[in-house]
Amino acid sequence: MAVSRFLYFIASMDEEQGLGKQNKIPWRSPSDLKRFQALTLGHTLLMGRKTWESLPRALPGRKSIICTRDEKFQAQGAEILKDPSQILERAKVETIYVIGGQKMYEYFSPFAAKLFLSFIPGRYACDAFFPPILKENYPLEYTETLADHKFSIFVHKEIFTP
Ligand SMILES: NC(=O)c1ccc[n+]([C@@H]2O[C@H](COP(=O)([O-])OP(=O)(O)OC[C@H]3O[C@@H](n4cnc5c(N)ncnc54)[C@H](OP(=O)(O)O)[C@@H]3O)[C@@H](O)[C@H]2O)c1
């Protein structure tokens, strides 16, 4: 199955691949937030309805797309998408960051071209998890160890150029 060239995942997770608890991210890492801002600024963010509801407002300087099956759902400053598969063609020409949560990473996991992942030390009793993604499909491109987390970029083998 072909990946969509510019469909990227960005996520932070704990040692159990936990993403969040009660619709919140239970850790705080200013350096991770700073990188999230730097990577995503000027691009399109795609998220599930629950992740949208965990944010105070649309993130400035970026387009937001929210996936929901709710026909009546509305959100200020965001595009609503009922059929996530429509993103696959669009992400062949436009950079789209899937920013969560679990349901969105699961849905798009066969198609992600790059994974921008932050690994947060500790276990936070999460109730949402990053899906198991076949490591052999995603060679490591870059890694960096910071004071409070490790950050790595994995690129799908279809497009990885060592
Ligand atoms: N650590 C991180 O990097 C990170 C990033 C983002 C989020 N999170 C955490 O992840 C958790 C939320 O994840 P989640 O899996 O519960 O929710 P989610 O993926 O954010 O949103 C789920 C919702 O998306 C919609 N949806 C899912 N599949 C769909 C499909 N095939 N077609 C149309 N709409 C679809 C549905 O909305 P409707 O119910 O409205 O139909 C569904 O309830 C929270 O704890 C959040 O804090 C963590």
The ligand as an SDF file (V2000), in Angstrom:
LIG
                    3D

 48 52  0  0  0  0  0  0  0  0999 V2000
    0.5970   12.9720   23.0380 N   0  0  0  0  0  0  0  0  0  0  0  0
    0.2250   13.4460   21.8530 C   0  0  0  0  0  0  0  0  0  0  0  0
    1.0340   13.7480   20.9880 O   0  0  0  0  0  0  0  0  0  0  0  0
   -1.2390   13.6200   21.5820 C   0  0  0  0  0  0  0  0  0  0  0  0
   -1.6750   14.2790   20.4210 C   0  0  0  0  0  0  0  0  0  0  0  0
   -3.0410   14.4160   20.2140 C   0  0  0  0  0  0  0  0  0  0  0  0
   -3.9460   13.8970   21.1110 C   0  0  0  0  0  0  0  0  0  0  0  0
   -3.4960   13.2630   22.2140 N   0  0  0  0  0  0  0  0  0  0  0  0
   -4.4110   12.6420   23.1680 C   0  0  0  0  0  0  0  0  0  0  0  0
   -5.1530   11.6230   22.4920 O   0  0  0  0  0  0  0  0  0  0  0  0
   -6.4150   11.4760   23.1460 C   0  0  0  0  0  0  0  0  0  0  0  0
   -7.5390   11.5510   22.1120 C   0  0  0  0  0  0  0  0  0  0  0  0
   -7.4500   10.4500   21.2140 O   0  0  0  0  0  0  0  0  0  0  0  0
   -8.7880    9.6710   20.7630 P   0  0  0  0  0  0  0  0  0  0  0  0
   -8.3790    8.5130   19.9360 O   0  0  0  0  0  0  0  0  0  0  0  0
   -9.6330    9.4280   21.9820 O   0  0  0  0  0  0  0  0  0  0  0  0
   -9.5690   10.7600   19.9290 O   0  0  0  0  0  0  0  0  0  0  0  0
   -9.2690   11.5230   18.5260 P   0  0  0  0  0  0  0  0  0  0  0  0
   -8.5590   10.6110   17.5720 O   0  0  0  0  0  0  0  0  0  0  0  0
   -8.6650   12.8470   18.8180 O   0  0  0  0  0  0  0  0  0  0  0  0
  -10.7490   11.7920   18.0400 O   0  0  0  0  0  0  0  0  0  0  0  0
  -11.6490   10.7120   17.8620 C   0  0  0  0  0  0  0  0  0  0  0  0
  -12.8320   11.1950   17.0970 C   0  0  0  0  0  0  0  0  0  0  0  0
  -12.4560   11.4370   15.7300 O   0  0  0  0  0  0  0  0  0  0  0  0
  -13.5650   11.1400   14.8820 C   0  0  0  0  0  0  0  0  0  0  0  0
  -13.2130   10.0360   14.0030 N   0  0  0  0  0  0  0  0  0  0  0  0
  -12.4510    8.9500   14.2820 C   0  0  0  0  0  0  0  0  0  0  0  0
  -12.3620    8.1370   13.2150 N   0  0  0  0  0  0  0  0  0  0  0  0
  -13.0940    8.7170   12.2360 C   0  0  0  0  0  0  0  0  0  0  0  0
  -13.4200    8.3430   10.9010 C   0  0  0  0  0  0  0  0  0  0  0  0
  -12.9610    7.2030   10.3640 N   0  0  0  0  0  0  0  0  0  0  0  0
  -14.2030    9.1640   10.1810 N   0  0  0  0  0  0  0  0  0  0  0  0
  -14.6740   10.3350   10.7140 C   0  0  0  0  0  0  0  0  0  0  0  0
  -14.4020   10.7320   11.9790 N   0  0  0  0  0  0  0  0  0  0  0  0
  -13.6370    9.9290   12.7250 C   0  0  0  0  0  0  0  0  0  0  0  0
  -14.7230   10.7400   15.8020 C   0  0  0  0  0  0  0  0  0  0  0  0
  -15.3990   11.9420   16.1280 O   0  0  0  0  0  0  0  0  0  0  0  0
  -16.9820   11.9730   16.4500 P   0  0  0  0  0  0  0  0  0  0  0  0
  -17.1440   11.1790   17.7140 O   0  0  0  0  0  0  0  0  0  0  0  0
  -17.2980   13.4260   16.6070 O   0  0  0  0  0  0  0  0  0  0  0  0
  -17.6810   11.3590   15.2700 O   0  0  0  0  0  0  0  0  0  0  0  0
  -13.9780   10.2030   17.0170 C   0  0  0  0  0  0  0  0  0  0  0  0
  -14.7510   10.1930   18.2050 O   0  0  0  0  0  0  0  0  0  0  0  0
   -6.4810   12.5730   24.2000 C   0  0  0  0  0  0  0  0  0  0  0  0
   -6.0890   12.0640   25.4590 O   0  0  0  0  0  0  0  0  0  0  0  0
   -5.4490   13.5870   23.7090 C   0  0  0  0  0  0  0  0  0  0  0  0
   -4.9410   14.3760   24.7650 O   0  0  0  0  0  0  0  0  0  0  0  0
   -2.1620   13.1270   22.4800 C   0  0  0  0  0  0  0  0  0  0  0  0
  1  2  1  0
  2  3  2  0
  2  4  1  0
  4  5  1  0
  4 48  2  0
  5  6  2  0
  6  7  1  0
  7  8  2  0
  8  9  1  0
  8 48  1  0
  9 10  1  0
  9 46  1  0
 10 11  1  0
 11 12  1  0
 11 44  1  0
 12 13  1  0
 13 14  1  0
 14 15  2  0
 14 16  1  0
 14 17  1  0
 17 18  1  0
 18 19  2  0
 18 20  1  0
 18 21  1  0
 21 22  1  0
 22 23  1  0
 23 24  1  0
 23 42  1  0
 24 25  1  0
 25 26  1  0
 25 36  1  0
 26 27  1  0
 26 35  1  0
 27 28  2  0
 28 29  1  0
 29 30  1  0
 29 35  2  0
 30 31  1  0
 30 32  2  0
 32 33  1  0
 33 34  2  0
 34 35  1  0
 36 37  1  0
 36 42  1  0
 37 38  1  0
 38 39  2  0
 38 40  1  0
 38 41  1  0
 42 43  1  0
 44 45  1  0
 44 46  1  0
 46 47  1  0
M  CHG  2   8   1  16  -1
M  END
$$$$
